[in-house]
Amino acid sequence: MDKHQSAAKIKQAISEGLKDGFEPDVFVRPSPVADYLHVFIVSDAFEKYSLMKRHKIVEQVMKESLYDDPIYSRITLVMPVTQKEFDETYAYVRESDRFFNSSQQVRLRELMDKFHNAVKEGQHLSPEEIVELEALVNAEYQGAAERAAVILKESSQ
């Protein structure tokens, strides 16, 4: 099973297993170590639960749907978080890859936050920050195009 199929299987199992208003976004990323997987489950429904309870909820869902699957033993990190927690701490996992790396992602987020705050206060970014922001937006766009080309090529083989 390739990495896209593995991710799809995990996402489906969690999305179908978490009910009652969870409607999670699920991000599956390779671990930097060996052939393991990290799973981030993002839902504001987690807000009313302690971290321990969140893990118990997700663990039960994963055991019910994936325990007998070889993919289950490859999952080494599971993080059930709210959208705010994800944005503040884990947002880099969304598009961090060779086309748009995590440091670029973090810096883009910083500049976008600064831009939004400046607009709210009737101010502007410095000319240097505008140039950097535009360069990062262009790099993200270029990365998305290159990523799509690779996916298209891989899917047609």
C-alpha contacts under 8 A as a table, 3 or more apart, distances in Angstrom:
res1	aa1	res2	aa2	distance
1	M	5	Q	6.04
1	M	6	S	6.34
2	D	5	Q	5.40
2	D	6	S	6.20
3	K	6	S	4.99
3	K	7	A	6.07
4	H	7	A	5.17
4	H	8	A	6.10
5	Q	8	A	5.03
5	Q	9	K	6.06
6	S	9	K	5.16
6	S	10	I	6.28
6	S	71	I	6.99
7	A	10	I	5.22
7	A	11	K	6.07
7	A	27	F	7.88
7	A	28	V	5.58
7	A	29	R	7.96
8	A	11	K	5.10
8	A	12	Q	6.03
9	K	12	Q	5.19
9	K	13	A	6.16
10	I	13	A	5.17
10	I	14	I	6.19
10	I	28	V	7.75
10	I	66	L	7.84
11	K	14	I	5.33
11	K	15	S	5.90
11	K	26	V	5.62
11	K	27	F	7.54
11	K	28	V	7.73
12	Q	15	S	5.13
12	Q	16	E	5.92
13	A	16	E	5.39
13	A	17	G	5.89
13	A	61	V	7.58
13	A	62	M	6.97
13	A	65	S	5.95
13	A	66	L	7.28
14	I	17	G	5.00
14	I	18	L	5.90
14	I	24	P	8.00
14	I	26	V	7.70
14	I	58	V	7.57
14	I	61	V	6.49
14	I	62	M	6.66
15	S	18	L	5.56
15	S	19	K	7.68
15	S	23	E	6.79
15	S	24	P	6.22
15	S	25	D	7.94
15	S	26	V	7.73
16	E	19	K	6.93
17	G	61	V	5.35
17	G	62	M	7.82
17	G	65	S	7.71
18	L	22	F	6.02
18	L	23	E	7.34
18	L	24	P	7.69
18	L	58	V	7.69
18	L	61	V	6.90
19	K	22	F	5.69
19	K	23	E	7.18
21	G	45	A	6.75
22	F	43	S	5.81
22	F	44	D	7.24
22	F	45	A	5.25
22	F	46	F	7.68
23	E	43	S	6.51
24	P	41	I	6.09
24	P	42	V	5.29
24	P	43	S	4.79
25	D	41	I	5.88
25	D	42	V	5.05
25	D	43	S	6.65
26	V	39	V	7.00
26	V	40	F	5.70
26	V	41	I	4.65
26	V	42	V	6.26
27	F	39	V	5.77
27	F	40	F	5.06
27	F	41	I	6.57
27	F	93	V	7.52
27	F	94	R	7.08
28	V	37	L	6.64
28	V	38	H	5.70
28	V	39	V	4.61
28	V	40	F	6.44
29	R	37	L	5.75
29	R	38	H	5.21
29	R	39	V	6.52
29	R	93	V	7.13
30	P	35	D	7.02
30	P	36	Y	6.00
30	P	37	L	4.59
30	P	38	H	6.02
31	S	34	A	6.89
31	S	35	D	6.82
31	S	36	Y	5.15
31	S	37	L	5.10
31	S	38	H	5.89
31	S	76	T	7.94
32	P	36	Y	7.94
33	V	36	Y	6.68
35	D	74	R	6.90
36	Y	74	R	4.60
36	Y	75	I	5.73
36	Y	76	T	6.18
37	L	74	R	5.76
37	L	75	I	4.62
37	L	76	T	5.92
37	L	77	L	6.90
38	H	75	I	5.98
38	H	76	T	6.01
38	H	77	L	4.64
38	H	78	V	6.04
39	V	75	I	7.23
39	V	77	L	6.06
39	V	78	V	4.78
39	V	79	M	6.27
40	F	78	V	5.89
40	F	79	M	4.75
40	F	80	P	6.00
40	F	81	V	7.37
41	I	78	V	7.57
41	I	79	M	6.04
41	I	80	P	4.62
41	I	81	V	6.15
42	V	80	P	6.03
42	V	81	V	5.05
42	V	82	T	5.34
42	V	83	Q	5.72
42	V	86	F	6.89
43	S	46	F	5.86
43	S	80	P	7.60
43	S	81	V	6.34
43	S	82	T	4.92
43	S	83	Q	6.02
44	D	47	E	5.51
44	D	81	V	7.52
44	D	82	T	4.50
44	D	83	Q	5.89
45	A	48	K	6.63
45	A	82	T	7.19
46	F	49	Y	5.43
46	F	50	S	7.96
46	F	54	R	6.45
46	F	80	P	7.18
46	F	81	V	6.33
46	F	82	T	5.82
47	E	50	S	7.81
47	E	81	V	7.82
47	E	82	T	6.06
49	Y	52	M	7.94
49	Y	53	K	5.81
49	Y	54	R	5.99
50	S	53	K	5.20
50	S	54	R	6.21
51	L	54	R	5.07
51	L	55	H	6.32
51	L	80	P	7.80
52	M	55	H	5.25
52	M	56	K	6.34
53	K	56	K	5.00
53	K	57	I	6.18
54	R	57	I	5.18
54	R	58	V	6.28
54	R	80	P	6.11
55	H	58	V	5.19
55	H	59	E	5.78
55	H	78	V	7.74
55	H	79	M	7.63
55	H	80	P	6.67
56	K	59	E	5.01
56	K	60	Q	6.09
57	I	60	Q	5.40
57	I	61	V	6.52
58	V	61	V	5.11
58	V	62	M	6.12
58	V	80	P	7.35
59	E	62	M	5.14
59	E	63	K	5.99
60	Q	63	K	5.20
60	Q	64	E	6.13
61	V	64	E	5.26
61	V	65	S	6.33
62	M	65	S	5.30
62	M	66	L	5.33
62	M	67	Y	6.70
62	M	72	Y	7.88
63	K	66	L	5.46
63	K	67	Y	4.56
64	E	67	Y	6.40
65	S	68	D	7.93
66	L	69	D	5.14
66	L	71	I	7.27
66	L	72	Y	5.67
67	Y	70	P	7.86
67	Y	72	Y	5.70
68	D	72	Y	7.38
69	D	72	Y	5.74
70	P	73	S	5.94
70	P	74	R	7.31
71	I	74	R	5.25
71	I	75	I	6.95
72	Y	75	I	5.65
73	S	76	T	7.59
75	I	78	V	7.38
81	V	85	E	5.90
81	V	86	F	6.11
82	T	85	E	5.20
82	T	86	F	6.15
83	Q	86	F	5.05
83	Q	87	D	6.05
84	K	87	D	5.11
84	K	88	E	6.11
85	E	88	E	5.20
85	E	89	T	5.92
85	E	90	Y	7.42
86	F	89	T	5.27
86	F	90	Y	4.72
86	F	91	A	5.63
87	D	90	Y	6.00
87	D	91	A	4.83
88	E	91	A	6.78
89	T	92	Y	7.96
90	Y	93	V	6.02
91	A	94	R	5.96
91	A	106	V	7.87
92	Y	95	E	6.65
92	Y	96	S	5.87
92	Y	102	S	5.35
92	Y	105	Q	5.88
92	Y	106	V	6.31
93	V	96	S	5.54
93	V	102	S	7.47
95	E	100	F	6.61
95	E	101	N	7.38
95	E	102	S	7.66
95	E	105	Q	7.44
96	S	99	F	7.62
96	S	100	F	5.63
96	S	101	N	4.50
96	S	102	S	4.73
96	S	105	Q	6.81
97	D	100	F	5.45
97	D	101	N	5.01
97	D	102	S	7.22
98	R	101	N	5.80
99	F	140	E	7.72
99	F	142	Q	7.86
99	F	143	G	4.43
99	F	144	A	7.23
99	F	146	E	6.98
99	F	147	R	6.64
100	F	104	Q	6.33
100	F	105	Q	6.88
100	F	139	A	7.02
100	F	140	E	5.93
100	F	143	G	5.62
101	N	104	Q	5.39
101	N	105	Q	6.26
102	S	105	Q	4.87
102	S	106	V	6.08
103	S	106	V	5.12
103	S	107	R	6.11
104	Q	107	R	5.16
104	Q	108	L	6.01
104	Q	136	L	6.97
105	Q	108	L	5.16
105	Q	109	R	6.21
106	V	109	R	5.12
106	V	110	E	6.24
107	R	110	E	4.98
107	R	111	L	6.18
108	L	111	L	5.21
108	L	112	M	6.01
108	L	133	L	6.62
108	L	136	L	6.21
108	L	137	V	7.49
109	R	112	M	5.09
109	R	113	D	6.07
110	E	113	D	5.22
110	E	114	K	6.16
111	L	114	K	4.93
111	L	115	F	5.94
111	L	129	E	7.37
111	L	133	L	6.35
112	M	115	F	4.92
112	M	116	H	6.15
112	M	133	L	7.66
113	D	116	H	5.19
113	D	117	N	6.18
114	K	117	N	5.13
114	K	118	A	6.06
114	K	125	L	7.61
115	F	118	A	5.07
115	F	119	V	6.24
115	F	124	H	7.21
115	F	125	L	6.33
116	H	119	V	5.16
116	H	120	K	6.27
117	N	120	K	5.10
117	N	121	E	6.30
118	A	121	E	5.13
118	A	122	G	6.01
118	A	123	Q	4.67
118	A	124	H	5.46
118	A	125	L	6.82
119	V	122	G	5.01
119	V	123	Q	5.72
119	V	124	H	6.70
120	K	123	Q	7.62
125	L	128	E	7.99
125	L	129	E	5.88
125	L	130	I	6.11
126	S	129	E	5.15
126	S	130	I	6.26
127	P	130	I	5.08
127	P	131	V	6.28
128	E	131	V	5.18
128	E	132	E	6.20
129	E	132	E	4.98
129	E	133	L	5.91
130	I	133	L	5.04
130	I	134	E	6.07
131	V	134	E	5.22
131	V	135	A	6.15
132	E	135	A	5.06
132	E	136	L	6.18
133	L	136	L	5.13
133	L	137	V	6.15
134	E	137	V	5.10
134	E	138	N	6.11
135	A	138	N	5.09
135	A	139	A	6.05
136	L	139	A	4.88
136	L	140	E	6.02
137	V	140	E	5.09
137	V	141	Y	6.16
138	N	141	Y	5.03
138	N	142	Q	6.04
139	A	142	Q	5.02
139	A	143	G	5.91
140	E	143	G	4.97
140	E	144	A	6.14
141	Y	144	A	5.12
141	Y	145	A	6.33
142	Q	145	A	5.10
142	Q	146	E	6.19
143	G	146	E	5.09
143	G	147	R	5.92
144	A	147	R	5.02
144	A	148	A	6.03
145	A	148	A	5.14
145	A	149	A	6.23
146	E	149	A	5.06
146	E	150	V	6.32
147	R	150	V	5.21
147	R	151	I	6.23
148	A	151	I	5.07
148	A	152	L	6.00
149	A	152	L	5.08
149	A	153	K	6.09
150	V	153	K	5.04
150	V	154	E	6.06
151	I	154	E	5.06
151	I	155	S	6.02
152	L	155	S	5.19
152	L	156	S	6.24
153	K	156	S	5.32
153	K	157	Q	6.59
154	E	157	Q	5.50
